[in-house]
Amino acid sequence: MRIVAISDTHGRHDVLNLPPGDVLVHAGDFTGRGTPWEIIEFARWLHARPFAHRVVVAGNHDRLFESDPGLAQSLLREHCPGVVYLQDDGAVVGGLTFWGSPWQPRFMDWAFNLERGPELARVWARVPDGVDVLVTHGPPQGVLDRTRHGLNVGCEELAAALVRIAPKVHIFGHIHEGSGEQKQAGVHFVNACILDALYQPTNPPRVIEL
């Protein structure tokens, strides 16, 4: 199974040259402000990509998925039939188990904010053990989460939960400066941000073989 992972395209997805694969994963922030038209435009683009499967998680910029989830999800599915949208739930895709969640530690006044501590711990407690691919918008603490100011801003509660969840792959974005990959404790971590800290599409799509 060949997964192509992207995140944080913020409406710039049309400039991407995607490598071939079986599953295209977008880990959130596919819009700039989360407007209905942005969702429609992204969904049409997504539907036209030549992948057997498409898995999407919302991000903090994708506001409509929090403020009016019924409308947002209906627009996504209407214009990209067959898309797998995950919001604190899972699915089997191409024989692999996926779980997706959009939440991150509070960041200004954007969408899907929760306070560090028990609120986020409850979100990650819902993730079952042993999923093959975990897709979250934000990173865990200490993994590809360092900002240009030198701060590690990932979620401590997510990092703690990963010991139990033990996914094969963890795909995320949110921290543009952290784009990259690393492996530790048996997990392949992928920060799939396409836009860099200056919001330029300089980072490549990430390819994961499972």
Backbone as numpy.savetxt, mean C-alpha at the origin, in Angstrom:
# Nx Ny Nz CAx CAy CAz Cx Cy Cz
4.85 -16.95 -8.91 3.99 -15.76 -8.91 4.88 -14.51 -8.91
4.65 -13.64 -9.87 5.46 -12.42 -9.99 4.59 -11.21 -9.62
4.98 -10.54 -8.53 4.25 -9.37 -8.05 5.01 -8.11 -8.45
4.29 -7.16 -9.02 4.85 -5.83 -9.29 4.20 -4.87 -8.31
5.02 -4.21 -7.49 4.51 -3.36 -6.42 4.84 -1.90 -6.68
3.81 -1.04 -6.50 3.97 0.40 -6.60 3.19 1.06 -5.47
3.53 2.29 -5.17 2.84 3.06 -4.13 3.12 4.53 -4.36
2.27 5.38 -3.77 2.52 6.82 -3.75 2.84 7.36 -5.14
1.88 7.14 -6.03 1.99 7.70 -7.38 1.31 9.06 -7.48
0.35 9.35 -6.62 -0.27 10.67 -6.53 -0.69 11.23 -7.89
-1.36 10.38 -8.67 -1.84 10.82 -9.97 -0.83 10.78 -11.09
0.40 10.35 -10.80 1.44 10.31 -11.82 1.62 8.91 -12.41
0.67 8.03 -12.20 0.80 6.64 -12.64 0.96 6.53 -14.16
0.47 7.53 -14.90 0.53 7.45 -16.36 1.96 7.50 -16.89
2.94 7.92 -16.09 4.32 7.98 -16.56 5.06 6.66 -16.32
4.42 5.71 -15.67 5.11 4.48 -15.29 5.29 3.54 -16.47
6.44 2.90 -16.49 6.70 1.80 -17.42 6.79 0.54 -16.56
5.68 -0.19 -16.48 5.60 -1.31 -15.56 6.20 -2.57 -16.18
7.01 -3.31 -15.42 7.49 -4.60 -15.91 6.35 -5.61 -15.91
6.48 -6.68 -16.66 5.41 -7.69 -16.67 5.33 -8.43 -15.35
4.14 -8.94 -15.05 3.94 -9.70 -13.82 2.55 -10.30 -13.79
2.27 -11.01 -12.70 0.97 -11.65 -12.51 0.03 -10.79 -11.68
0.57 -10.13 -10.65 -0.24 -9.32 -9.73 0.37 -7.92 -9.65
-0.45 -6.91 -9.86 -0.04 -5.52 -9.65 -0.61 -5.06 -8.31
0.26 -4.64 -7.40 -0.15 -4.17 -6.08 0.12 -2.67 -5.98
-0.90 -1.91 -5.56 -0.71 -0.49 -5.26 -0.99 -0.29 -3.78
0.01 0.20 -3.04 -0.08 0.31 -1.58 -0.56 1.68 -1.11
-1.31 2.41 -1.95 -1.97 3.62 -1.48 -1.36 4.91 -1.96
-2.14 5.99 -1.80 -1.81 7.32 -2.31 -1.69 7.30 -3.83
-2.73 6.76 -4.46 -2.81 6.82 -5.92 -3.43 8.12 -6.38
-4.00 8.91 -5.46 -4.56 10.22 -5.80 -3.78 11.32 -5.09
-4.16 12.57 -5.42 -3.59 13.71 -4.72 -4.46 14.17 -3.56
-5.79 14.21 -3.81 -6.72 14.66 -2.77 -7.86 13.67 -2.53
-7.91 12.60 -3.31 -8.95 11.61 -3.10 -10.30 12.00 -3.67
-10.31 12.78 -4.75 -11.58 13.20 -5.35 -12.16 12.05 -6.19
-13.48 12.08 -6.44 -14.08 11.05 -7.28 -13.42 10.93 -8.65
-13.15 12.08 -9.30 -12.55 12.00 -10.63 -11.16 11.38 -10.58
-10.37 11.68 -9.57 -9.05 11.07 -9.45 -9.16 9.56 -9.32
-10.14 9.10 -8.57 -10.33 7.65 -8.40 -10.74 7.01 -9.72
-11.65 7.64 -10.44 -12.08 7.11 -11.74 -10.91 7.04 -12.71
-10.13 8.10 -12.78 -9.00 8.14 -13.71 -7.98 7.05 -13.36
-7.69 6.90 -12.07 -6.76 5.85 -11.65 -7.32 4.47 -11.98
-8.61 4.26 -11.69 -9.22 2.95 -11.92 -9.17 2.57 -13.40
-9.43 3.52 -14.28 -9.38 3.25 -15.71 -7.96 2.88 -16.14
-6.99 3.61 -15.62 -5.59 3.29 -15.91 -5.25 1.89 -15.41
-5.66 1.59 -14.18 -5.36 0.30 -13.57 -5.97 -0.84 -14.38
-7.21 -0.66 -14.82 -7.89 -1.70 -15.57 -7.18 -1.99 -16.89
-6.53 -1.00 -17.46 -5.87 -1.17 -18.76 -4.50 -1.84 -18.65
-3.98 -2.02 -17.44 -2.67 -2.65 -17.29 -2.82 -4.16 -17.52
-1.86 -4.79 -18.20 -1.99 -6.21 -18.56 -1.55 -7.16 -17.45
-2.31 -7.15 -16.35 -2.04 -8.05 -15.23 -3.26 -8.94 -15.01
-3.02 -10.16 -14.57 -4.14 -11.05 -14.27 -4.90 -10.59 -13.03
-4.19 -9.98 -12.08 -4.80 -9.56 -10.82 -4.29 -8.18 -10.44
-5.15 -7.42 -9.74 -4.80 -6.09 -9.25 -5.28 -5.98 -7.81
-4.36 -5.61 -6.90 -4.67 -5.48 -5.47 -4.37 -4.05 -5.06
-5.33 -3.40 -4.38 -5.21 -1.99 -4.03 -5.53 -1.79 -2.55
-4.72 -0.96 -1.89 -4.98 -0.46 -0.54 -4.97 1.07 -0.63
-5.84 1.73 0.10 -5.87 3.20 0.10 -4.75 3.76 0.97
-4.47 5.05 0.76 -3.49 5.75 1.58 -4.06 7.03 2.15
-3.25 7.78 2.85 -3.74 8.96 3.55 -4.23 10.07 2.61
-3.77 10.08 1.36 -4.26 11.07 0.39 -5.59 10.65 -0.24
-5.93 9.39 -0.13 -7.13 8.87 -0.80 -8.35 9.05 0.10
-8.68 10.31 0.35 -9.61 10.69 1.41 -11.00 10.08 1.28
-11.49 9.95 0.05 -12.87 9.49 -0.12 -13.06 8.06 0.38
-11.98 7.28 0.41 -12.09 5.91 0.90 -12.34 5.86 2.40
-12.06 6.96 3.11 -12.41 7.03 4.52 -13.73 7.78 4.72
-13.91 8.91 4.02 -15.10 9.74 4.27 -16.37 9.17 3.66
-16.25 8.49 2.52 -17.41 7.86 1.88 -16.94 6.56 1.22
-16.65 5.55 2.03 -16.06 4.33 1.48 -16.94 3.62 0.46
-18.26 3.68 0.65 -19.14 3.04 -0.32 -19.00 3.63 -1.70
-19.01 4.97 -1.79 -18.86 5.65 -3.08 -17.48 5.39 -3.67
-16.44 5.54 -2.86 -15.07 5.38 -3.37 -14.86 3.97 -3.92
-15.28 2.98 -3.17 -15.07 1.60 -3.61 -15.92 1.27 -4.83
-17.11 1.83 -4.91 -17.95 1.56 -6.08 -17.35 2.18 -7.34
-16.76 3.38 -7.22 -16.10 4.00 -8.36 -14.90 3.17 -8.82
-14.12 2.70 -7.85 -12.94 1.89 -8.18 -13.35 0.61 -8.90
-14.38 -0.05 -8.38 -14.79 -1.34 -8.95 -15.55 -1.17 -10.27
-16.28 -0.06 -10.40 -17.00 0.18 -11.65 -16.04 0.36 -12.81
-14.94 1.06 -12.56 -14.02 1.39 -13.64 -12.81 0.46 -13.71
-12.72 -0.45 -12.75 -11.68 -1.50 -12.81 -12.31 -2.80 -12.31
-13.16 -3.42 -13.13 -13.81 -4.66 -12.72 -12.79 -5.73 -12.32
-13.07 -6.42 -11.23 -12.18 -7.49 -10.76 -11.09 -7.04 -9.83
-10.95 -5.73 -9.60 -9.93 -5.25 -8.69 -10.22 -5.77 -7.28
-9.16 -6.10 -6.55 -9.27 -6.53 -5.16 -8.87 -5.35 -4.28
-9.86 -4.71 -3.66 -9.60 -3.61 -2.74 -9.65 -4.15 -1.32
-8.60 -3.90 -0.55 -8.48 -4.44 0.80 -8.44 -3.31 1.82
-9.36 -3.35 2.76 -9.38 -2.39 3.86 -9.68 -3.15 5.14
-8.61 -3.59 5.79 -8.71 -4.42 6.99 -9.39 -5.74 6.69
-9.05 -6.31 5.56 -9.52 -7.64 5.24 -8.53 -8.31 4.29
-8.84 -9.56 3.94 -7.91 -10.34 3.14 -8.59 -10.99 1.96
-7.77 -11.60 1.10 -8.26 -12.29 -0.08 -7.18 -13.25 -0.56
-7.61 -14.29 -1.23 -6.67 -15.18 -1.90 -6.59 -14.72 -3.36
-5.40 -14.40 -3.78 -5.17 -13.86 -5.12 -4.07 -14.69 -5.78
-4.42 -15.36 -6.85 -3.43 -16.17 -7.54 -2.81 -17.25 -6.67
-3.58 -17.74 -5.71 -3.10 -18.78 -4.82 -2.33 -18.28 -3.61
-2.13 -16.97 -3.49 -1.45 -16.38 -2.34 -2.46 -15.66 -1.45
-2.20 -15.68 -0.15 -3.07 -14.95 0.78 -2.55 -13.53 0.97
-3.43 -12.56 0.74 -3.12 -11.14 0.90 -3.96 -10.59 2.05
-3.39 -9.61 2.76 -4.15 -8.81 3.74 -3.74 -7.37 3.55
-4.73 -6.46 3.55 -4.42 -5.06 3.34 -5.06 -4.15 4.35
-4.36 -3.05 4.68 -4.89 -2.06 5.62 -4.28 -0.69 5.33
-5.10 0.39 5.41 -4.62 1.72 5.05 -4.10 2.56 6.22
-4.24 2.08 7.46 -4.01 2.95 8.63 -2.54 3.21 8.89
-2.26 4.40 9.45 -0.90 4.76 9.85 -0.95 5.66 11.08
0.18 5.80 11.79 0.22 6.76 12.91 -0.17 8.16 12.43
-0.83 8.90 13.30 -1.38 10.20 12.93 -0.36 11.06 12.20
-0.80 11.60 11.05 0.05 12.41 10.19 -0.78 13.59 9.70
-0.59 14.74 10.33 -1.34 15.94 9.99 -2.83 15.63 10.02
-3.59 16.14 9.04 -5.05 15.93 9.06 -5.51 15.09 7.87
-4.65 14.19 7.40 -4.99 13.36 6.27 -5.88 12.19 6.70
-6.21 11.34 5.77 -7.10 10.21 6.04 -6.37 9.06 6.72
-7.16 8.18 7.33 -6.69 6.93 7.92 -5.62 7.14 8.99
-5.82 8.18 9.80 -4.94 8.44 10.94 -5.46 7.74 12.19
-4.57 7.15 12.95 -4.88 6.63 14.28 -3.73 6.99 15.21
-4.05 7.10 16.50 -3.01 7.41 17.48 -2.11 6.20 17.68
-0.84 6.47 17.91 0.09 5.40 18.27 -0.36 4.75 19.58
-0.14 3.46 19.69 -0.52 2.76 20.90 -1.69 1.83 20.66
-2.63 1.75 21.60 -3.71 0.76 21.53 -4.57 0.83 20.27
-4.82 2.04 19.74 -5.67 2.14 18.55 -5.07 1.38 17.38
-3.80 1.59 17.13 -3.15 0.89 16.03 -2.92 -0.58 16.37
-2.64 -0.88 17.61 -2.45 -2.28 18.01 -3.70 -3.10 17.70
-4.88 -2.50 17.90 -6.12 -3.22 17.60 -6.27 -3.50 16.10
-5.81 -2.58 15.26 -5.86 -2.81 13.81 -5.00 -4.00 13.43
-3.77 -4.02 13.93 -2.84 -5.09 13.52 -3.19 -6.43 14.17
-3.91 -6.39 15.28 -4.35 -7.64 15.91 -5.33 -8.40 15.03
-5.97 -7.72 14.10 -6.94 -8.37 13.20 -6.26 -9.15 12.08
-4.99 -8.89 11.84 -4.30 -9.56 10.74 -4.01 -11.01 11.15
-4.41 -11.98 10.34 -4.15 -13.37 10.71 -2.67 -13.73 10.59
-2.29 -14.76 11.31 -0.91 -15.26 11.24 -0.63 -15.82 9.84
0.61 -15.66 9.40 1.09 -16.40 8.24 0.53 -15.99 6.90
0.04 -14.75 6.74 -0.37 -14.33 5.40 0.87 -14.28 4.51
0.66 -14.55 3.24 1.80 -14.52 2.33 2.27 -13.09 2.06
1.32 -12.20 1.77 1.65 -10.82 1.40 0.82 -9.86 2.24
1.48 -9.07 3.06 0.84 -8.01 3.83 1.05 -6.70 3.09
-0.05 -5.98 2.86 0.03 -4.69 2.17 -0.54 -3.63 3.10
0.29 -2.71 3.54 -0.15 -1.59 4.37 0.31 -0.30 3.70
-0.38 0.80 4.00 0.11 2.04 3.40 1.40 2.49 4.08
1.44 2.43 5.40 2.60 2.90 6.13 3.56 1.78 6.49
4.82 2.12 6.78 5.83 1.13 7.13 5.82 0.80 8.62
6.45 -0.31 8.98 6.70 -0.57 10.39 7.86 0.28 10.89
7.91 0.47 12.18 9.00 1.24 12.78 10.35 0.61 12.45
11.27 1.44 11.95 12.64 1.01 11.76 12.94 0.31 10.45
11.97 0.21 9.56 12.18 -0.47 8.28 11.79 0.45 7.14
12.77 0.97 6.41 12.52 1.81 5.24 11.54 2.94 5.56
11.72 3.52 6.76 10.76 4.54 7.25 11.45 5.82 7.66
12.69 6.04 7.22 13.44 7.22 7.66 13.17 8.40 6.74
12.78 9.52 7.33 12.52 10.74 6.57 13.82 11.47 6.27
13.72 12.50 5.45 14.92 13.29 5.12 15.45 14.04 6.33
14.66 14.11 7.41 15.11 14.72 8.65 15.79 13.72 9.58
15.94 12.48 9.12 16.63 11.47 9.89 15.77 10.79 10.94
14.45 10.90 10.83 13.55 10.32 11.82 12.93 9.03 11.28
12.88 8.01 12.11 12.16 6.78 11.78 10.73 6.91 12.28
9.79 7.02 11.35 8.42 7.40 11.71 7.41 6.28 11.50
7.89 5.06 11.24 6.98 3.94 11.06 6.25 3.56 12.34
5.34 2.61 12.21 4.45 2.23 13.30 5.08 1.17 14.19
5.25 1.50 15.47 5.82 0.55 16.43 4.92 -0.65 16.61
3.61 -0.42 16.64 2.67 -1.51 16.86 2.66 -2.48 15.67
2.83 -1.96 14.48 2.93 -2.83 13.31 4.21 -3.66 13.37
5.31 -3.03 13.75 6.57 -3.77 13.87 6.45 -4.92 14.87
5.79 -4.67 15.99 5.61 -5.71 17.00 4.72 -6.83 16.47
3.66 -6.48 15.74 2.73 -7.49 15.23 3.36 -8.37 14.16
4.36 -7.86 13.45 4.98 -8.63 12.39 5.66 -9.89 12.91
6.09 -9.88 14.15 6.70 -11.07 14.74 5.70 -12.23 14.72
4.44 -11.92 15.02 3.38 -12.93 15.01 2.88 -13.22 13.59
2.66 -12.18 12.81 2.07 -12.35 11.48 3.00 -13.12 10.55
4.28 -12.77 10.60 5.33 -13.45 9.82 4.98 -13.60 8.35
4.69 -12.49 7.65 4.40 -12.60 6.22 5.67 -12.94 5.44
5.48 -13.47 4.26 6.64 -13.66 3.38 7.09 -12.32 2.82
6.11 -11.47 2.48 6.40 -10.16 1.88 5.55 -9.11 2.57
6.12 -7.96 2.85 5.38 -6.82 3.39 5.62 -5.64 2.46
4.55 -5.20 1.77 4.61 -4.09 0.82 3.96 -2.87 1.45
4.60 -1.71 1.32 4.05 -0.46 1.87 4.64 0.71 1.11
4.31 1.93 1.56 4.84 3.15 0.96 4.87 4.24 2.01
4.20 5.37 1.69 3.97 6.49 2.61 5.21 7.35 2.83
6.34 6.76 3.19 7.57 7.52 3.41 8.39 7.48 2.13
8.27 8.55 1.35 8.86 8.58 0.02 10.37 8.38 0.05
11.02 8.93 1.06 12.48 8.84 1.15 12.96 7.41 1.42
12.05 6.55 1.88 12.43 5.19 2.25 12.31 4.18 1.13
12.01 4.62 -0.07 11.82 3.69 -1.18 12.99 2.71 -1.30
12.66 1.43 -1.39 13.70 0.42 -1.49 13.22 -0.92 -0.95
14.14 -1.83 -0.79 13.83 -3.17 -0.33 14.89 -3.63 0.67
14.46 -4.48 1.61 15.41 -5.15 2.48 14.76 -6.41 3.04
15.61 -7.35 3.42 15.12 -8.60 4.00 15.67 -8.73 5.41
14.79 -9.07 6.33 15.22 -9.34 7.70 14.20 -10.23 8.38
14.70 -11.09 9.22 13.87 -12.02 9.99 12.90 -12.80 9.10
13.35 -13.14 7.90 12.55 -13.95 7.00 11.49 -13.20 6.23
11.44 -11.87 6.36 10.43 -11.07 5.67 11.11 -10.22 4.60
10.52 -10.20 3.41 10.97 -9.32 2.34 10.17 -8.03 2.42
10.81 -6.96 2.88 10.16 -5.67 3.03 10.35 -4.84 1.76
9.26 -4.21 1.31 9.30 -3.43 0.07 8.59 -2.09 0.31
9.36 -1.01 0.30 8.77 0.33 0.24 8.68 0.69 -1.23
7.46 0.67 -1.75 7.23 0.75 -3.19 6.92 2.16 -3.68
7.26 3.21 -2.90 7.00 4.59 -3.32 7.62 4.87 -4.69
6.83 5.40 -5.58 7.32 5.80 -6.90 7.84 7.23 -6.86
7.09 8.15 -6.25 7.55 9.53 -6.16 8.56 9.68 -5.04
9.58 10.49 -5.27 10.57 10.75 -4.23 10.07 11.86 -3.30
10.95 12.34 -2.43 10.54 13.34 -1.45 10.14 14.66 -2.09
10.58 14.91 -3.32 10.20 16.11 -4.05 9.03 15.85 -5.00
8.39 14.70 -4.84 7.22 14.30 -5.63 7.55 14.17 -7.12
8.75 13.66 -7.39 9.15 13.35 -8.76 9.18 11.82 -8.93
8.72 11.31 -10.08 8.63 9.86 -10.27 9.98 9.24 -10.61
10.85 9.18 -9.61 12.24 8.72 -9.84 12.49 7.29 -9.41
11.59 6.70 -8.63 11.83 5.36 -8.10 11.15 4.30 -8.97
11.78 3.13 -9.12 11.22 2.11 -10.01 10.14 1.28 -9.33
9.25 0.68 -10.12 8.38 -0.35 -9.57 9.23 -1.50 -9.02
8.71 -2.17 -8.01 9.44 -3.25 -7.36 8.87 -4.59 -7.79
9.74 -5.54 -8.10 9.33 -6.86 -8.56 9.69 -7.89 -7.50
8.69 -8.69 -7.09 8.87 -9.72 -6.08 8.44 -11.06 -6.68
9.30 -12.05 -6.57 8.98 -13.39 -7.04 8.61 -14.26 -5.85
7.44 -14.89 -5.90 7.01 -15.80 -4.85 6.59 -17.14 -5.47
